[in-house]
Amino acid sequence: GVTEGYNGTIFAYGQTGSGKSFTMQGIADPSAQKGVIPRAFEHIFESVQCAENTKFLLRASYLEIYNEDIRDLLGADTKQKLE
């Protein structure tokens, strides 16, 4: 649906140490162990590349909410808490 103009969200929730980060990020090699994020990005960018006469605006955020603190994991300072 995101390639048809709908917003998309992937939400990982669970106990500390349960594998959320690995599931989301994975590892690059072997490619069978890539996570949800790289797989989703590949799919989106392949769809954009194949589309004709269509403009896309892609925006991604990667946030961590822990003990009621929010951090931007794609920001310059991943230790900085957001308001």
Secondary structure as UniProt FT lines:
FT   HELIX           2..4
FT   TURN            16..17
FT   HELIX           20..25
FT   HELIX           31..33
FT   HELIX           36..50
FT   STRAND          63..66
FT   TURN            67..68
FT   STRAND          69..72
FT   TURN            73..74
FT   TURN            78..79
FT   STRAND          81..82
//
